[in-house]
Amino acid sequence: MKLVVQRVKNAKVDVDGKTVGNIEKGFLVLLGVTHTDTKETADYLVKKLCKLRVFEDENEKMNLALKDVEGSLLIVSQFTLYADCTEGNRPSFINAAKPDMANELYEYFCKKCEEQNIKVERGIFGADMKVSLLNDGPVTIILER
């Protein structure tokens, strides 16, 4: 499982011209699933994500976690995180999990984040999504397991 985590001032995702997920301060998370991922993989990354201390404290040091700043999550599924471009110029997505498995782990991941008492907004799995954000910093971190 691979996460691209962006600290944002705000972020939203639109599908067919309609906003389906919208947050203010928090993380936009692009989430990719591969064949070997499990619920245990998701559990590990949920803990990492929710405890990630990249928000500034009163001394302008990255020392605060999502809960400390009452931040939210916008989690968007993104199979293209597992693109393989080693051969040729057209990416192969053979390392991305099949849609049924990926959606199950995506939904599980979102549910586990909600259980951390964090507001979670979502994209729509498999949809053509338009994501917009105001990256804060910019701060972008990749988490994977």
C-alpha positions in Angstrom: 0.0 0.0 0.0 1.3 3.4 -0.9 0.1 6.8 0.3 1.0 10.2 -1.1 0.1 12.5 1.8 -0.2 16.2 1.2 -0.6 18.7 4.0 -3.4 21.1 2.8 -5.1 24.3 3.7 -8.1 22.8 1.8 -8.9 20.1 -0.8 -11.9 18.8 -2.7 -12.8 16.1 -5.2 -15.4 16.5 -7.8 -17.2 13.8 -9.9 -19.3 14.8 -12.8 -19.2 18.5 -11.8 -20.4 17.7 -8.2 -18.3 18.0 -5.1 -18.2 14.6 -3.4 -15.5 15.3 -0.8 -14.3 18.5 0.7 -12.0 19.4 3.7 -10.3 22.4 5.2 -7.0 21.9 7.1 -5.7 18.4 7.0 -4.3 15.8 4.6 -5.2 14.9 1.0 -4.3 11.3 0.8 -3.8 9.5 -2.5 -4.0 5.8 -1.8 -2.8 3.0 -4.0 -3.2 -0.8 -3.3 -1.1 -3.6 -4.6 -1.7 -7.4 -4.7 0.1 -8.2 -1.5 -1.6 -5.7 0.7 -3.7 -6.8 3.7 -5.8 -5.3 6.4 -2.7 -5.5 8.6 -0.9 -3.3 6.0 -3.8 -0.8 6.2 -3.8 -0.9 10.0 -0.1 0.0 10.1 -0.5 2.9 7.7 -3.6 4.2 9.4 -1.5 4.5 12.6 1.4 6.2 10.8 -0.9 8.6 9.0 -3.0 9.6 12.0 0.1 10.2 14.1 2.2 11.9 11.5 3.6 15.1 13.1 3.9 17.6 10.2 1.8 20.5 11.4 3.6 23.4 12.9 3.5 24.1 16.7 3.7 27.5 18.3 7.5 27.5 17.6 6.9 26.8 13.9 8.4 23.3 14.2 6.6 20.4 12.5 5.6 18.7 15.7 1.8 18.4 15.7 -0.4 15.5 14.4 -3.8 15.7 12.6 -5.8 15.4 15.9 -3.7 18.2 17.5 -4.8 20.7 14.8 -8.4 19.3 14.5 -7.6 18.4 10.9 -9.5 16.2 8.4 -8.7 13.6 5.8 -9.7 13.5 2.1 -8.8 10.0 0.9 -8.8 9.4 -2.8 -8.1 6.0 -4.4 -5.4 6.1 -7.0 -4.3 2.9 -8.7 -1.8 4.9 -10.8 0.6 5.0 -7.8 1.6 1.5 -8.8 2.5 2.5 -12.4 5.6 0.7 -13.7 7.4 2.8 -16.3 10.6 0.8 -16.5 9.9 -0.6 -19.9 8.9 1.8 -22.7 6.9 5.0 -22.3 3.4 3.6 -21.6 2.9 2.7 -17.9 2.0 -0.8 -16.9 -0.4 -1.2 -14.0 0.2 -4.8 -13.4 1.3 -4.1 -9.8 -2.0 -2.4 -8.9 -4.5 -4.7 -7.1 -7.6 -5.8 -8.9 -10.5 -3.4 -8.4 -12.5 -5.6 -6.0 -9.6 -6.1 -3.7 -8.4 -2.5 -3.9 -11.9 -1.1 -3.2 -12.3 -3.4 -0.2 -9.0 -2.2 1.3 -9.7 1.4 0.4 -13.0 1.3 2.3 -11.4 -0.6 5.2 -8.6 2.1 5.4 -11.2 4.9 5.4 -13.3 3.2 8.1 -10.2 2.7 10.3 -9.3 6.4 10.0 -12.8 7.3 11.0 -12.4 5.1 14.1 -9.5 7.4 15.1 -12.2 10.1 15.6 -10.9 12.0 12.5 -13.3 13.5 10.0 -12.9 11.6 6.7 -14.1 12.6 3.3 -13.7 10.4 0.3 -13.5 10.3 -3.5 -15.6 7.8 -5.4 -13.6 4.6 -6.1 -13.1 4.0 -9.8 -14.7 7.3 -10.9 -13.1 10.0 -13.1 -12.3 12.4 -10.3 -11.1 16.0 -10.4 -9.0 16.8 -7.3 -8.0 20.3 -6.3 -6.0 21.4 -3.3 -4.0 24.1 -1.7 -0.8 22.4 -0.6 0.4 23.9 2.7 4.2 24.3 2.8 4.3 22.5 0.4 4.5 19.4 2.5 4.2 16.1 0.6 5.2 12.7 2.2 5.1 9.2 0.8 4.2 6.4 3.2 4.3 2.8 2.1 4.5 -0.7 3.5 
